[in-house]
Amino acid sequence: FRARVQAALEEFLDGQAARLAPLGPDAGRLLAEARALVAGGKRFRAAFCWWGHQAVSPARVEDEDALARACASLELLHASALVHDDLMDASDTRRGRAATHRGFAELHRSQGWPGDPEQYGAATAILLGDLLGVSPAAFWQMAVIAGLVVLALACRWRDLLVLAFDAAQARALGLRV
C-alpha cells in the first residue's frame, strides 16, 4: 500500500518536473523540496482513504492505481499544510531537516543572491505550499475518470475546500493566541 502511494506521488512529481523543466533551476528546487516533503511518513491520511474505500466498496477495486492516486492526493494536501504551518509557527525543522522556509532562506544566503533571505524563504514556502495544496485536484479527477465514483462522492472536492477553509480559520485564530 505505502509503496503504491509513494509510486503515485513520484509519478505525479515526475510529470510536474517535465512540465516545469523549461522554467529552470528554481522550479527544480521547488520539486526537489516537494519530493523530500512527501517521502516517507506514516501515511495515515492515505490509509484512512484506502480503508474508507474498502468499507464502502469491499469488492476488489478495478483500478488500484487510481485508488492509490486518490490516497496520494491526501498526502499532497497534508504536505501543503505542513509547509504553511511550519512558516506560520516559525519552525526550524521538519522530520529532522530544515523546514522549507528555513532551507530556502539558507540557500539564498549561501548563493549570495540580492534581497532578504528570510523573505525569499517565506515566499518560496508559501508558493510551494500553495502548489502542493492545489495538486490533489488532479489526482481526484484521475480517480473519478478511472471509475472510483464512490470514493469521489464520499470525499467530494467541495467538502475538501470547506475543510481547507475551516483549517485556515483555525490557523488564523491560533495567530491571536
Residue, then its C-alpha position, 0 to 999 in steps of 0.5 A: f500500500r505505502a509503496r503504491v502511494q509513494a509510486a503515485l506521488e513520484e509519478f505525479l512529481d515526475g510529470q510536474a518536473a517535465r512540465l516545469a523543466p523549461l522554467g529552470p533551476d528554481a522550479g527544480r528546487l521547488l520539486a526537489e523540496a516537494r519530493a523530500l516533503v512527501a517521502g516517507g511518513k506514516r501515511f495515515r491520511a492515505a490509509f484512512c482513504w484506502w480503508g474508507h474505500q474498502a468499507v464502502s466498496p469491499a469488492r476488489v477495486e478495478d483500478e488500484d492505481a487510481l485508488a492509490r492516486a486518490c490516497a496520494s492526493l491526501e498526502l499532497l494536501h497534508a504536505s501543503a499544510l505542513v509547509h504553511d504551518d511550519l512558516m506560520d509557527a516559525s519552525d526550524t525543522r521538519r522530520g529532522r531537516a530544515a523546514t522549507h522556509r528555513g532551507f530556502a532562506e539558507l540557500h539564498r544566503s549561501q548563493g549570495w543572491p540580492g534581497d532578504p533571505e528570510q523573505y525569499g524563504a517565506a515566499t518560496a514556502i508559501l508558493l510551494g505550499d500553495l502548489l502542493g495544496v492545489s495538486p490533489a485536484a488532479f489526482w481526484q479527477m484521475a480517480v473519478i475518470a478511472g471509475l472510483v465514483v464512490l470514493a469521489l462522492a464520499c470525499r467530494w472536492r467541495d467538502l475538501l475546500v470547506l475543510a481547507f477553509d475551516a483549517a485556515q480559520a483555525r490557523a488564523l485564530g491560533l495567530r491571536v493566541 
